[in-house]
Amino acid sequence: MNYIAVDTSGKHLTVIVAKDGKTYKLFEKDCGVKHSSALMPALERLLSEAEFDIKDADFIACAVGAGSFTGIRIGVATVKALCFAYKKPALSITSFDSIAYNVKGGVNGKILAVIDAGHGGYYACGYDENMKVDIPPSYLPEAEILRLKKDRIAAAAEDLPSIGVTLACVCDGLAQAAEAKSGETVAPDALTPLYIRKSQAEEGR
């Protein structure tokens, strides 16, 4: 399976190139507002390292959210452009998938993937024992997160001390999710961001 996967949905930047069973990964912490300038140089660097041509990809995967509104838009727009240019299908992966698929191997039972949304709220998505979503992506207060985690493992990409979470490596998780969901590709124009709530600017209008 040959593919490219990118994640610009959070503070980090993840780029993955999978070629003939070998996976090349680039992970930059605290990329923050630099996604727009960092993504393509990172991808080009990894393509060169892997000696991989985009035309040989079976699909191009993108983390569609939840997370940073600006980061998500950058990732989705870039992947769409690449898919159209090279006539490749797209694969939508949620930020929750990258968390849940990374911890599933060590967890018996249900998972609650959690992302800090700021201001005391969290984005969350639940998975059953078969990695099927049983709690749809939602914006929840801390009290509800604590209630839900009573019968499932709460996992996140960063430490959330007030909740208590299992840490997931979202770089590895992105690759694991891409491989697990490889049969769910869509046409490029069907790739859409996952916005669970309005941006802070929109809420202030």
Sequence and secondary structure as in RCSB ss.txt:
>XXXX:A:sequence
MNYIAVDTSGKHLTVIVAKDGKTYKLFEKDCGVKHSSALMPALERLLSEAEFDIKDADFIACAVGAGSFTGIRIG
VATVKALCFAYKKPALSITSFDSIAYNVKGGVNGKILAVIDAGHGGYYACGYDENMKVDIPPSYLPEAEILRLKK
DRIAAAAEDLPSIGVTLACVCDGLAQAAEAKSGETVAPDALTPLYIRKSQAEEGR
>XXXX:A:secstr
  EEEEE SSSSEEEEEEETTEEEEEEETT GGGHHHHHHHHHHHHHHHHT  GGG SEEEEE  SS HHHHHHH
HHHHHHHHHHHT  EEEE HHHHHHHHHGGG SS EEEEEEEETTEEEEEEE TTS EEEEEEEEEHHHHHHHGG
GSEEEESS  TTT  EE  HHHHHHHHHHHTGGG B GGG     SS  HHHHT 
